[in-house]
Amino acid sequence: MTKMTMLRLQRVHYMPKELEPGILYVSEEFDVAGHICACGCGNEVMTPLGPTEWSFAESSDGPSLTPSIGNWQLPCKSHYWISGGKIEWS
């Protein structure tokens, strides 16, 4: 299990059936972002986008999601931020 340090953005209309590690998939049409957990456990993490959910932003450094990702329902219990494409561990 290798922790990720970066995520790159891939805009999609529909989420792919299989997500690849290291990619933050964003479907603005369906207001959802998805990625493989940054801890390396292999679980898919889906985050709804919207005013009362997560916010997505893109800069020249990379994608950001706020607030943090807390995978409390997964066995890994990972907690991290995605900021400018970088994974910042809590």
PDB file of N, CA, C and O in Angstrom:
ATOM      1  N   MET A   1       0.845  -1.173   0.000  1.00  0.00           N
ATOM      2  CA  MET A   1       0.000   0.000   0.000  1.00  0.00           C
ATOM      3  C   MET A   1       0.897   1.244   0.000  1.00  0.00           C
ATOM      4  O   MET A   1       1.599   1.511   0.975  1.00  0.00           O
ATOM      5  N   THR A   2       0.865   1.999  -1.099  1.00  0.00           N
ATOM      6  CA  THR A   2       1.692   3.194  -1.226  1.00  0.00           C
ATOM      7  C   THR A   2       0.809   4.433  -1.220  1.00  0.00           C
ATOM      8  O   THR A   2      -0.111   4.554  -2.029  1.00  0.00           O
ATOM      9  N   LYS A   3       1.092   5.345  -0.310  1.00  0.00           N
ATOM     10  CA  LYS A   3       0.332   6.594  -0.247  1.00  0.00           C
ATOM     11  C   LYS A   3       0.639   7.451  -1.460  1.00  0.00           C
ATOM     12  O   LYS A   3       1.782   7.538  -1.907  1.00  0.00           O
ATOM     13  N   MET A   4      -0.401   8.082  -1.984  1.00  0.00           N
ATOM     14  CA  MET A   4      -0.232   9.007  -3.104  1.00  0.00           C
ATOM     15  C   MET A   4       0.137  10.385  -2.575  1.00  0.00           C
ATOM     16  O   MET A   4      -0.237  10.766  -1.466  1.00  0.00           O
ATOM     17  N   THR A   5       0.866  11.109  -3.378  1.00  0.00           N
ATOM     18  CA  THR A   5       1.239  12.474  -3.008  1.00  0.00           C
ATOM     19  C   THR A   5       0.624  13.512  -3.933  1.00  0.00           C
ATOM     20  O   THR A   5       0.555  14.693  -3.592  1.00  0.00           O
ATOM     21  N   MET A   6       0.173  13.064  -5.116  1.00  0.00           N
ATOM     22  CA  MET A   6      -0.391  13.979  -6.111  1.00  0.00           C
ATOM     23  C   MET A   6      -1.600  13.344  -6.790  1.00  0.00           C
ATOM     24  O   MET A   6      -1.709  12.121  -6.888  1.00  0.00           O
ATOM     25  N   LEU A   7      -2.510  14.211  -7.261  1.00  0.00           N
ATOM     26  CA  LEU A   7      -3.615  13.789  -8.111  1.00  0.00           C
ATOM     27  C   LEU A   7      -3.673  14.734  -9.294  1.00  0.00           C
ATOM     28  O   LEU A   7      -3.541  15.948  -9.135  1.00  0.00           O
ATOM     29  N   ARG A   8      -3.870  14.179 -10.478  1.00  0.00           N
ATOM     30  CA  ARG A   8      -4.069  15.039 -11.642  1.00  0.00           C
ATOM     31  C   ARG A   8      -5.540  14.993 -12.020  1.00  0.00           C
ATOM     32  O   ARG A   8      -6.239  14.029 -11.708  1.00  0.00           O
ATOM     33  N   LEU A   9      -6.001  16.025 -12.686  1.00  0.00           N
ATOM     34  CA  LEU A   9      -7.402  16.175 -13.030  1.00  0.00           C
ATOM     35  C   LEU A   9      -7.726  15.508 -14.354  1.00  0.00           C
ATOM     36  O   LEU A   9      -6.970  15.603 -15.321  1.00  0.00           O
ATOM     37  N   GLN A  10      -8.864  14.832 -14.376  1.00  0.00           N
ATOM     38  CA  GLN A  10      -9.427  14.355 -15.637  1.00  0.00           C
ATOM     39  C   GLN A  10     -10.925  14.670 -15.597  1.00  0.00           C
ATOM     40  O   GLN A  10     -11.672  14.131 -14.780  1.00  0.00           O
ATOM     41  N   ARG A  11     -11.335  15.553 -16.499  1.00  0.00           N
ATOM     42  CA  ARG A  11     -12.758  15.886 -16.606  1.00  0.00           C
ATOM     43  C   ARG A  11     -13.451  14.802 -17.418  1.00  0.00           C
ATOM     44  O   ARG A  11     -12.950  14.367 -18.455  1.00  0.00           O
ATOM     45  N   VAL A  12     -14.609  14.376 -16.933  1.00  0.00           N
ATOM     46  CA  VAL A  12     -15.368  13.322 -17.598  1.00  0.00           C
ATOM     47  C   VAL A  12     -16.845  13.702 -17.604  1.00  0.00           C
ATOM     48  O   VAL A  12     -17.293  14.523 -16.804  1.00  0.00           O
ATOM     49  N   HIS A  13     -17.582  13.098 -18.507  1.00  0.00           N
ATOM     50  CA  HIS A  13     -19.034  13.252 -18.473  1.00  0.00           C
ATOM     51  C   HIS A  13     -19.589  12.227 -17.480  1.00  0.00           C
ATOM     52  O   HIS A  13     -20.302  12.583 -16.542  1.00  0.00           O
ATOM     53  N   TYR A  14     -19.254  10.954 -17.697  1.00  0.00           N
ATOM     54  CA  TYR A  14     -19.622   9.866 -16.793  1.00  0.00           C
ATOM     55  C   TYR A  14     -18.368   9.340 -16.117  1.00  0.00           C
ATOM     56  O   TYR A  14     -17.286   9.366 -16.705  1.00  0.00           O
ATOM     57  N   MET A  15     -18.503   8.865 -14.894  1.00  0.00           N
ATOM     58  CA  MET A  15     -17.381   8.243 -14.199  1.00  0.00           C
ATOM     59  C   MET A  15     -17.032   6.939 -14.909  1.00  0.00           C
ATOM     60  O   MET A  15     -17.927   6.174 -15.269  1.00  0.00           O
ATOM     61  N   PRO A  16     -15.739   6.676 -15.116  1.00  0.00           N
ATOM     62  CA  PRO A  16     -15.357   5.391 -15.711  1.00  0.00           C
ATOM     63  C   PRO A  16     -15.723   4.237 -14.779  1.00  0.00           C
ATOM     64  O   PRO A  16     -15.840   4.423 -13.567  1.00  0.00           O
ATOM     65  N   LYS A  17     -15.903   3.051 -15.347  1.00  0.00           N
ATOM     66  CA  LYS A  17     -16.235   1.881 -14.519  1.00  0.00           C
ATOM     67  C   LYS A  17     -15.114   1.562 -13.544  1.00  0.00           C
ATOM     68  O   LYS A  17     -15.363   1.159 -12.407  1.00  0.00           O
ATOM     69  N   GLU A  18     -13.882   1.746 -13.994  1.00  0.00           N
ATOM     70  CA  GLU A  18     -12.730   1.506 -13.126  1.00  0.00           C
ATOM     71  C   GLU A  18     -11.908   2.781 -13.051  1.00  0.00           C
ATOM     72  O   GLU A  18     -11.452   3.300 -14.070  1.00  0.00           O
ATOM     73  N   LEU A  19     -11.724   3.278 -11.840  1.00  0.00           N
ATOM     74  CA  LEU A  19     -10.921   4.485 -11.636  1.00  0.00           C
ATOM     75  C   LEU A  19      -9.451   4.102 -11.523  1.00  0.00           C
ATOM     76  O   LEU A  19      -9.114   3.045 -10.989  1.00  0.00           O
ATOM     77  N   GLU A  20      -8.582   4.967 -12.030  1.00  0.00           N
ATOM     78  CA  GLU A  20      -7.141   4.737 -11.934  1.00  0.00           C
ATOM     79  C   GLU A  20      -6.568   5.555 -10.783  1.00  0.00           C
ATOM     80  O   GLU A  20      -6.983   6.694 -10.573  1.00  0.00           O
ATOM     81  N   PRO A  21      -5.621   4.995 -10.034  1.00  0.00           N
ATOM     82  CA  PRO A  21      -4.977   5.757  -8.971  1.00  0.00           C
ATOM     83  C   PRO A  21      -4.278   6.992  -9.528  1.00  0.00           C
ATOM     84  O   PRO A  21      -3.775   6.975 -10.651  1.00  0.00           O
ATOM     85  N   GLY A  22      -4.250   8.050  -8.749  1.00  0.00           N
ATOM     86  CA  GLY A  22      -3.533   9.263  -9.127  1.00  0.00           C
ATOM     87  C   GLY A  22      -4.333  10.235  -9.972  1.00  0.00           C
ATOM     88  O   GLY A  22      -3.806  11.260 -10.406  1.00  0.00           O
ATOM     89  N   ILE A  23      -5.613   9.922 -10.211  1.00  0.00           N
ATOM     90  CA  ILE A  23      -6.455  10.793 -11.035  1.00  0.00           C
ATOM     91  C   ILE A  23      -7.687  11.202 -10.247  1.00  0.00           C
ATOM     92  O   ILE A  23      -8.348  10.358  -9.641  1.00  0.00           O
ATOM     93  N   LEU A  24      -8.000  12.491 -10.253  1.00  0.00           N
ATOM     94  CA  LEU A  24      -9.252  13.003  -9.718  1.00  0.00           C
ATOM     95  C   LEU A  24     -10.181  13.209 -10.902  1.00  0.00           C
ATOM     96  O   LEU A  24      -9.971  14.107 -11.718  1.00  0.00           O
ATOM     97  N   TYR A  25     -11.203  12.380 -10.991  1.00  0.00           N
ATOM     98  CA  TYR A  25     -12.188  12.477 -12.067  1.00  0.00           C
ATOM     99  C   TYR A  25     -13.275  13.445 -11.618  1.00  0.00           C
ATOM    100  O   TYR A  25     -13.783  13.336 -10.502  1.00  0.00           O
ATOM    101  N   VAL A  26     -13.632  14.391 -12.481  1.00  0.00           N
ATOM    102  CA  VAL A  26     -14.671  15.357 -12.148  1.00  0.00           C
ATOM    103  C   VAL A  26     -15.701  15.410 -13.267  1.00  0.00           C
ATOM    104  O   VAL A  26     -15.369  15.638 -14.431  1.00  0.00           O
ATOM    105  N   SER A  27     -16.966  15.193 -12.886  1.00  0.00           N
ATOM    106  CA  SER A  27     -18.090  15.367 -13.801  1.00  0.00           C
ATOM    107  C   SER A  27     -18.899  16.550 -13.293  1.00  0.00           C
ATOM    108  O   SER A  27     -19.689  16.422 -12.357  1.00  0.00           O
ATOM    109  N   GLU A  28     -18.694  17.695 -13.918  1.00  0.00           N
ATOM    110  CA  GLU A  28     -19.448  18.872 -13.497  1.00  0.00           C
ATOM    111  C   GLU A  28     -20.907  18.769 -13.931  1.00  0.00           C
ATOM    112  O   GLU A  28     -21.782  19.364 -13.303  1.00  0.00           O
ATOM    113  N   GLU A  29     -21.178  18.015 -15.006  1.00  0.00           N
ATOM    114  CA  GLU A  29     -22.563  17.830 -15.441  1.00  0.00           C
ATOM    115  C   GLU A  29     -23.384  17.102 -14.384  1.00  0.00           C
ATOM    116  O   GLU A  29     -24.566  17.394 -14.201  1.00  0.00           O
ATOM    117  N   PHE A  30     -22.755  16.150 -13.683  1.00  0.00           N
ATOM    118  CA  PHE A  30     -23.457  15.378 -12.663  1.00  0.00           C
ATOM    119  C   PHE A  30     -23.033  15.743 -11.240  1.00  0.00           C
ATOM    120  O   PHE A  30     -23.420  15.073 -10.282  1.00  0.00           O
ATOM    121  N   ASP A  31     -22.239  16.806 -11.104  1.00  0.00           N
ATOM    122  CA  ASP A  31     -21.827  17.322  -9.792  1.00  0.00           C
ATOM    123  C   ASP A  31     -21.232  16.246  -8.891  1.00  0.00           C
ATOM    124  O   ASP A  31     -21.685  16.042  -7.765  1.00  0.00           O
ATOM    125  N   VAL A  32     -20.204  15.558  -9.407  1.00  0.00           N
ATOM    126  CA  VAL A  32     -19.540  14.526  -8.616  1.00  0.00           C
ATOM    127  C   VAL A  32     -18.060  14.466  -8.980  1.00  0.00           C
ATOM    128  O   VAL A  32     -17.669  14.703 -10.123  1.00  0.00           O
ATOM    129  N   ALA A  33     -17.252  14.142  -7.976  1.00  0.00           N
ATOM    130  CA  ALA A  33     -15.823  13.894  -8.179  1.00  0.00           C
ATOM    131  C   ALA A  33     -15.524  12.509  -7.618  1.00  0.00           C
ATOM    132  O   ALA A  33     -16.136  12.084  -6.638  1.00  0.00           O
ATOM    133  N   GLY A  34     -14.585  11.812  -8.239  1.00  0.00           N
ATOM    134  CA  GLY A  34     -14.226  10.485  -7.770  1.00  0.00           C
ATOM    135  C   GLY A  34     -12.741  10.233  -7.914  1.00  0.00           C
ATOM    136  O   GLY A  34     -12.100  10.748  -8.829  1.00  0.00           O
ATOM    137  N   HIS A  35     -12.201   9.442  -7.012  1.00  0.00           N
ATOM    138  CA  HIS A  35     -10.791   9.060  -7.078  1.00  0.00           C
ATOM    139  C   HIS A  35     -10.575   7.798  -6.250  1.00  0.00           C
ATOM    140  O   HIS A  35     -11.435   7.400  -5.464  1.00  0.00           O
ATOM    141  N   ILE A  36      -9.427   7.185  -6.437  1.00  0.00           N
ATOM    142  CA  ILE A  36      -9.014   6.054  -5.607  1.00  0.00           C
ATOM    143  C   ILE A  36      -8.405   6.646  -4.336  1.00  0.00           C
ATOM    144  O   ILE A  36      -7.613   7.586  -4.404  1.00  0.00           O
ATOM    145  N   CYS A  37      -8.772   6.101  -3.189  1.00  0.00           N
ATOM    146  CA  CYS A  37      -8.286   6.610  -1.906  1.00  0.00           C
ATOM    147  C   CYS A  37      -6.770   6.823  -1.952  1.00  0.00           C
ATOM    148  O   CYS A  37      -6.017   5.964  -2.411  1.00  0.00           O
ATOM    149  N   ALA A  38      -6.355   7.973  -1.471  1.00  0.00           N
ATOM    150  CA  ALA A  38      -4.940   8.350  -1.543  1.00  0.00           C
ATOM    151  C   ALA A  38      -4.033   7.512  -0.651  1.00  0.00           C
ATOM    152  O   ALA A  38      -2.812   7.565  -0.799  1.00  0.00           O
ATOM    153  N   CYS A  39      -4.602   6.737   0.274  1.00  0.00           N
ATOM    154  CA  CYS A  39      -3.752   5.917   1.150  1.00  0.00           C
ATOM    155  C   CYS A  39      -3.189   4.706   0.433  1.00  0.00           C
ATOM    156  O   CYS A  39      -2.229   4.090   0.896  1.00  0.00           O
ATOM    157  N   GLY A  40      -3.798   4.359  -0.719  1.00  0.00           N
ATOM    158  CA  GLY A  40      -3.328   3.199  -1.472  1.00  0.00           C
ATOM    159  C   GLY A  40      -4.139   1.944  -1.224  1.00  0.00           C
ATOM    160  O   GLY A  40      -3.795   0.878  -1.735  1.00  0.00           O
ATOM    161  N   CYS A  41      -5.225   2.047  -0.437  1.00  0.00           N
ATOM    162  CA  CYS A  41      -6.033   0.863  -0.120  1.00  0.00           C
ATOM    163  C   CYS A  41      -6.831   0.346  -1.315  1.00  0.00           C
ATOM    164  O   CYS A  41      -7.283  -0.799  -1.313  1.00  0.00           O
ATOM    165  N   GLY A  42      -7.007   1.207  -2.355  1.00  0.00           N
ATOM    166  CA  GLY A  42      -7.708   0.786  -3.556  1.00  0.00           C
ATOM    167  C   GLY A  42      -9.187   1.071  -3.584  1.00  0.00           C
ATOM    168  O   GLY A  42      -9.834   0.832  -4.604  1.00  0.00           O
ATOM    169  N   ASN A  43      -9.749   1.577  -2.497  1.00  0.00           N
ATOM    170  CA  ASN A  43     -11.173   1.890  -2.463  1.00  0.00           C
ATOM    171  C   ASN A  43     -11.489   3.143  -3.258  1.00  0.00           C
ATOM    172  O   ASN A  43     -10.694   4.082  -3.303  1.00  0.00           O
ATOM    173  N   GLU A  44     -12.676   3.147  -3.894  1.00  0.00           N
ATOM    174  CA  GLU A  44     -13.136   4.323  -4.631  1.00  0.00           C
ATOM    175  C   GLU A  44     -13.774   5.304  -3.665  1.00  0.00           C
ATOM    176  O   GLU A  44     -14.507   4.913  -2.757  1.00  0.00           O
ATOM    177  N   VAL A  45     -13.486   6.583  -3.872  1.00  0.00           N
ATOM    178  CA  VAL A  45     -14.047   7.648  -3.050  1.00  0.00           C
ATOM    179  C   VAL A  45     -14.831   8.574  -3.975  1.00  0.00           C
ATOM    180  O   VAL A  45     -14.262   9.164  -4.894  1.00  0.00           O
ATOM    181  N   MET A  46     -16.135   8.700  -3.735  1.00  0.00           N
ATOM    182  CA  MET A  46     -16.992   9.586  -4.515  1.00  0.00           C
ATOM    183  C   MET A  46     -17.431  10.750  -3.629  1.00  0.00           C
ATOM    184  O   MET A  46     -17.878  10.553  -2.499  1.00  0.00           O
ATOM    185  N   THR A  47     -17.300  11.946  -4.151  1.00  0.00           N
ATOM    186  CA  THR A  47     -17.693  13.127  -3.393  1.00  0.00           C
ATOM    187  C   THR A  47     -18.670  13.952  -4.223  1.00  0.00           C
ATOM    188  O   THR A  47     -18.342  14.368  -5.334  1.00  0.00           O
ATOM    189  N   PRO A  48     -19.873  14.191  -3.688  1.00  0.00           N
ATOM    190  CA  PRO A  48     -20.825  15.039  -4.396  1.00  0.00           C
ATOM    191  C   PRO A  48     -20.356  16.488  -4.366  1.00  0.00           C
ATOM    192  O   PRO A  48     -19.807  16.950  -3.366  1.00  0.00           O
ATOM    193  N   LEU A  49     -20.573  17.194  -5.456  1.00  0.00           N
ATOM    194  CA  LEU A  49     -20.180  18.601  -5.546  1.00  0.00           C
ATOM    195  C   LEU A  49     -21.435  19.464  -5.442  1.00  0.00           C
ATOM    196  O   LEU A  49     -22.469  19.135  -6.023  1.00  0.00           O
ATOM    197  N   GLY A  50     -21.343  20.554  -4.711  1.00  0.00           N
ATOM    198  CA  GLY A  50     -22.481  21.455  -4.599  1.00  0.00           C
ATOM    199  C   GLY A  50     -22.328  22.388  -3.420  1.00  0.00           C
ATOM    200  O   GLY A  50     -21.393  22.248  -2.632  1.00  0.00           O
ATOM    201  N   PRO A  51     -23.241  23.342  -3.288  1.00  0.00           N
ATOM    202  CA  PRO A  51     -23.129  24.365  -2.242  1.00  0.00           C
ATOM    203  C   PRO A  51     -23.088  23.810  -0.820  1.00  0.00           C
ATOM    204  O   PRO A  51     -22.467  24.414   0.054  1.00  0.00           O
ATOM    205  N   THR A  52     -23.736  22.676  -0.574  1.00  0.00           N
ATOM    206  CA  THR A  52     -23.719  22.093   0.773  1.00  0.00           C
ATOM    207  C   THR A  52     -22.853  20.842   0.837  1.00  0.00           C
ATOM    208  O   THR A  52     -22.880  20.115   1.830  1.00  0.00           O
ATOM    209  N   GLU A  53     -22.088  20.590  -0.215  1.00  0.00           N
ATOM    210  CA  GLU A  53     -21.229  19.405  -0.296  1.00  0.00           C
ATOM    211  C   GLU A  53     -19.779  19.850  -0.475  1.00  0.00           C
ATOM    212  O   GLU A  53     -19.345  20.794   0.185  1.00  0.00           O
ATOM    213  N   TRP A  54     -19.027  19.196  -1.347  1.00  0.00           N
ATOM    214  CA  TRP A  54     -17.648  19.564  -1.633  1.00  0.00           C
ATOM    215  C   TRP A  54     -17.609  20.606  -2.737  1.00  0.00           C
ATOM    216  O   TRP A  54     -18.481  20.649  -3.605  1.00  0.00           O
ATOM    217  N   SER A  55     -16.578  21.448  -2.689  1.00  0.00           N
ATOM    218  CA  SER A  55     -16.337  22.433  -3.738  1.00  0.00           C
ATOM    219  C   SER A  55     -15.111  22.001  -4.531  1.00  0.00           C
ATOM    220  O   SER A  55     -14.130  21.519  -3.964  1.00  0.00           O
ATOM    221  N   PHE A  56     -15.176  22.177  -5.827  1.00  0.00           N
ATOM    222  CA  PHE A  56     -14.082  21.841  -6.731  1.00  0.00           C
ATOM    223  C   PHE A  56     -13.517  23.120  -7.310  1.00  0.00           C
ATOM    224  O   PHE A  56     -14.262  24.025  -7.688  1.00  0.00           O
ATOM    225  N   ALA A  57     -12.199  23.193  -7.378  1.00  0.00           N
ATOM    226  CA  ALA A  57     -11.525  24.318  -8.028  1.00  0.00           C
ATOM    227  C   ALA A  57     -10.325  23.772  -8.788  1.00  0.00           C
ATOM    228  O   ALA A  57      -9.746  22.749  -8.423  1.00  0.00           O
ATOM    229  N   GLU A  58      -9.969  24.482  -9.856  1.00  0.00           N
ATOM    230  CA  GLU A  58      -8.807  24.095 -10.655  1.00  0.00           C
ATOM    231  C   GLU A  58      -7.893  25.295 -10.787  1.00  0.00           C
ATOM    232  O   GLU A  58      -8.350  26.406 -11.055  1.00  0.00           O
ATOM    233  N   SER A  59      -6.608  25.072 -10.600  1.00  0.00           N
ATOM    234  CA  SER A  59      -5.606  26.117 -10.807  1.00  0.00           C
ATOM    235  C   SER A  59      -4.487  25.534 -11.664  1.00  0.00           C
ATOM    236  O   SER A  59      -4.518  24.359 -12.029  1.00  0.00           O
ATOM    237  N   SER A  60      -3.511  26.360 -11.977  1.00  0.00           N
ATOM    238  CA  SER A  60      -2.378  25.866 -12.762  1.00  0.00           C
ATOM    239  C   SER A  60      -1.585  24.802 -11.998  1.00  0.00           C
ATOM    240  O   SER A  60      -0.858  24.018 -12.609  1.00  0.00           O
ATOM    241  N   ASP A  61      -1.721  24.768 -10.653  1.00  0.00           N
ATOM    242  CA  ASP A  61      -1.044  23.753  -9.844  1.00  0.00           C
ATOM    243  C   ASP A  61      -1.758  22.409  -9.871  1.00  0.00           C
ATOM    244  O   ASP A  61      -1.131  21.367  -9.685  1.00  0.00           O
ATOM    245  N   GLY A  62      -3.083  22.431 -10.106  1.00  0.00           N
ATOM    246  CA  GLY A  62      -3.851  21.195 -10.122  1.00  0.00           C
ATOM    247  C   GLY A  62      -5.198  21.376  -9.463  1.00  0.00           C
ATOM    248  O   GLY A  62      -5.565  22.491  -9.092  1.00  0.00           O
ATOM    249  N   PRO A  63      -5.951  20.276  -9.309  1.00  0.00           N
ATOM    250  CA  PRO A  63      -7.294  20.342  -8.746  1.00  0.00           C
ATOM    251  C   PRO A  63      -7.289  20.442  -7.220  1.00  0.00           C
ATOM    252  O   PRO A  63      -6.355  19.999  -6.552  1.00  0.00           O
ATOM    253  N   SER A  64      -8.357  21.037  -6.693  1.00  0.00           N
ATOM    254  CA  SER A  64      -8.563  21.112  -5.244  1.00  0.00           C
ATOM    255  C   SER A  64     -10.000  20.741  -4.922  1.00  0.00           C
ATOM    256  O   SER A  64     -10.920  21.078  -5.667  1.00  0.00           O
ATOM    257  N   LEU A  65     -10.187  20.047  -3.809  1.00  0.00           N
ATOM    258  CA  LEU A  65     -11.517  19.769  -3.264  1.00  0.00           C
ATOM    259  C   LEU A  65     -11.546  20.260  -1.828  1.00  0.00           C
ATOM    260  O   LEU A  65     -10.602  20.033  -1.072  1.00  0.00           O
ATOM    261  N   THR A  66     -12.613  20.923  -1.455  1.00  0.00           N
ATOM    262  CA  THR A  66     -12.795  21.322  -0.057  1.00  0.00           C
ATOM    263  C   THR A  66     -14.220  21.003   0.345  1.00  0.00           C
ATOM    264  O   THR A  66     -15.126  21.136  -0.478  1.00  0.00           O
ATOM    265  N   PRO A  67     -14.449  20.590   1.567  1.00  0.00           N
ATOM    266  CA  PRO A  67     -13.481  20.409   2.650  1.00  0.00           C
ATOM    267  C   PRO A  67     -12.633  19.148   2.452  1.00  0.00           C
ATOM    268  O   PRO A  67     -12.560  18.602   1.351  1.00  0.00           O
ATOM    269  N   SER A  68     -12.001  18.700   3.529  1.00  0.00           N
ATOM    270  CA  SER A  68     -11.121  17.539   3.466  1.00  0.00           C
ATOM    271  C   SER A  68     -11.897  16.267   3.146  1.00  0.00           C
ATOM    272  O   SER A  68     -13.125  16.224   3.232  1.00  0.00           O
ATOM    273  N   ILE A  69     -11.150  15.237   2.775  1.00  0.00           N
ATOM    274  CA  ILE A  69     -11.704  13.913   2.517  1.00  0.00           C
ATOM    275  C   ILE A  69     -11.482  13.078   3.775  1.00  0.00           C
ATOM    276  O   ILE A  69     -10.342  12.807   4.152  1.00  0.00           O
ATOM    277  N   GLY A  70     -12.563  12.676   4.416  1.00  0.00           N
ATOM    278  CA  GLY A  70     -12.483  11.831   5.606  1.00  0.00           C
ATOM    279  C   GLY A  70     -13.165  10.509   5.307  1.00  0.00           C
ATOM    280  O   GLY A  70     -14.392  10.444   5.233  1.00  0.00           O
ATOM    281  N   ASN A  71     -12.390   9.469   5.136  1.00  0.00           N
ATOM    282  CA  ASN A  71     -12.923   8.163   4.749  1.00  0.00           C
ATOM    283  C   ASN A  71     -13.254   7.325   5.983  1.00  0.00           C
ATOM    284  O   ASN A  71     -12.713   6.235   6.168  1.00  0.00           O
ATOM    285  N   TRP A  72     -14.136   7.840   6.814  1.00  0.00           N
ATOM    286  CA  TRP A  72     -14.443   7.193   8.086  1.00  0.00           C
ATOM    287  C   TRP A  72     -15.157   5.853   7.896  1.00  0.00           C
ATOM    288  O   TRP A  72     -15.071   4.984   8.764  1.00  0.00           O
ATOM    289  N   GLN A  73     -15.870   5.669   6.754  1.00  0.00           N
ATOM    290  CA  GLN A  73     -16.584   4.415   6.524  1.00  0.00           C
ATOM    291  C   GLN A  73     -15.686   3.325   5.922  1.00  0.00           C
ATOM    292  O   GLN A  73     -16.070   2.156   5.889  1.00  0.00           O
ATOM    293  N   LEU A  74     -14.511   3.700   5.456  1.00  0.00           N
ATOM    294  CA  LEU A  74     -13.586   2.722   4.876  1.00  0.00           C
ATOM    295  C   LEU A  74     -12.685   2.136   5.959  1.00  0.00           C
ATOM    296  O   LEU A  74     -12.440   2.794   6.970  1.00  0.00           O
ATOM    297  N   PRO A  75     -12.192   0.923   5.772  1.00  0.00           N
ATOM    298  CA  PRO A  75     -11.307   0.320   6.772  1.00  0.00           C
ATOM    299  C   PRO A  75     -10.050   1.144   7.043  1.00  0.00           C
ATOM    300  O   PRO A  75      -9.514   1.100   8.151  1.00  0.00           O
ATOM    301  N   CYS A  76      -9.568   1.902   6.042  1.00  0.00           N
ATOM    302  CA  CYS A  76      -8.320   2.659   6.199  1.00  0.00           C
ATOM    303  C   CYS A  76      -8.487   3.907   7.071  1.00  0.00           C
ATOM    304  O   CYS A  76      -7.517   4.372   7.669  1.00  0.00           O
ATOM    305  N   LYS A  77      -9.704   4.454   7.150  1.00  0.00           N
ATOM    306  CA  LYS A  77     -10.003   5.667   7.937  1.00  0.00           C
ATOM    307  C   LYS A  77      -9.101   6.850   7.556  1.00  0.00           C
ATOM    308  O   LYS A  77      -8.762   7.669   8.410  1.00  0.00           O
ATOM    309  N   SER A  78      -8.714   6.940   6.283  1.00  0.00           N
ATOM    310  CA  SER A  78      -7.827   8.008   5.812  1.00  0.00           C
ATOM    311  C   SER A  78      -8.486   9.370   5.926  1.00  0.00           C
ATOM    312  O   SER A  78      -9.705   9.496   5.812  1.00  0.00           O
ATOM    313  N   HIS A  79      -7.668  10.385   6.150  1.00  0.00           N
ATOM    314  CA  HIS A  79      -8.137  11.770   6.227  1.00  0.00           C
ATOM    315  C   HIS A  79      -7.080  12.658   5.582  1.00  0.00           C
ATOM    316  O   HIS A  79      -5.934  12.701   6.029  1.00  0.00           O
ATOM    317  N   TYR A  80      -7.482  13.377   4.511  1.00  0.00           N
ATOM    318  CA  TYR A  80      -6.523  14.197   3.771  1.00  0.00           C
ATOM    319  C   TYR A  80      -7.237  15.313   3.031  1.00  0.00           C
ATOM    320  O   TYR A  80      -8.458  15.303   2.870  1.00  0.00           O
ATOM    321  N   TRP A  81      -6.444  16.275   2.586  1.00  0.00           N
ATOM    322  CA  TRP A  81      -6.903  17.387   1.759  1.00  0.00           C
ATOM    323  C   TRP A  81      -6.361  17.192   0.352  1.00  0.00           C
ATOM    324  O   TRP A  81      -5.275  16.639   0.176  1.00  0.00           O
ATOM    325  N   ILE A  82      -7.102  17.636  -0.643  1.00  0.00           N
ATOM    326  CA  ILE A  82      -6.609  17.698  -2.026  1.00  0.00           C
ATOM    327  C   ILE A  82      -6.522  19.183  -2.351  1.00  0.00           C
ATOM    328  O   ILE A  82      -7.541  19.856  -2.501  1.00  0.00           O
ATOM    329  N   SER A  83      -5.312  19.680  -2.456  1.00  0.00           N
ATOM    330  CA  SER A  83      -5.083  21.123  -2.654  1.00  0.00           C
ATOM    331  C   SER A  83      -4.032  21.341  -3.723  1.00  0.00           C
ATOM    332  O   SER A  83      -2.877  20.947  -3.562  1.00  0.00           O
ATOM    333  N   GLY A  84      -4.436  21.971  -4.818  1.00  0.00           N
ATOM    334  CA  GLY A  84      -3.499  22.218  -5.917  1.00  0.00           C
ATOM    335  C   GLY A  84      -2.872  20.950  -6.452  1.00  0.00           C
ATOM    336  O   GLY A  84      -1.705  20.946  -6.845  1.00  0.00           O
ATOM    337  N   GLY A  85      -3.647  19.862  -6.469  1.00  0.00           N
ATOM    338  CA  GLY A  85      -3.153  18.594  -6.975  1.00  0.00           C
ATOM    339  C   GLY A  85      -2.332  17.795  -5.970  1.00  0.00           C
ATOM    340  O   GLY A  85      -1.977  16.647  -6.236  1.00  0.00           O
ATOM    341  N   LYS A  86      -2.028  18.385  -4.822  1.00  0.00           N
ATOM    342  CA  LYS A  86      -1.222  17.707  -3.812  1.00  0.00           C
ATOM    343  C   LYS A  86      -2.120  17.108  -2.721  1.00  0.00           C
ATOM    344  O   LYS A  86      -3.148  17.673  -2.349  1.00  0.00           O
ATOM    345  N   ILE A  87      -1.692  15.956  -2.233  1.00  0.00           N
ATOM    346  CA  ILE A  87      -2.359  15.318  -1.097  1.00  0.00           C
ATOM    347  C   ILE A  87      -1.672  15.814   0.170  1.00  0.00           C
ATOM    348  O   ILE A  87      -0.463  15.653   0.340  1.00  0.00           O
ATOM    349  N   GLU A  88      -2.460  16.419   1.055  1.00  0.00           N
ATOM    350  CA  GLU A  88      -1.947  16.895   2.333  1.00  0.00           C
ATOM    351  C   GLU A  88      -2.639  16.073   3.425  1.00  0.00           C
ATOM    352  O   GLU A  88      -3.853  16.161   3.605  1.00  0.00           O
ATOM    353  N   TRP A  89      -1.856  15.278   4.146  1.00  0.00           N
ATOM    354  CA  TRP A  89      -2.404  14.354   5.157  1.00  0.00           C
ATOM    355  C   TRP A  89      -2.733  15.071   6.439  1.00  0.00           C
ATOM    356  O   TRP A  89      -1.994  15.950   6.883  1.00  0.00           O
ATOM    357  N   SER A  90      -3.862  14.687   7.041  1.00  0.00           N
ATOM    358  CA  SER A  90      -4.260  15.236   8.344  1.00  0.00           C
ATOM    359  C   SER A  90      -3.720  14.363   9.439  1.00  0.00           C
ATOM    360  O   SER A  90      -3.938  14.644  10.617  1.00  0.00           O
TER     361      SER A  90
END
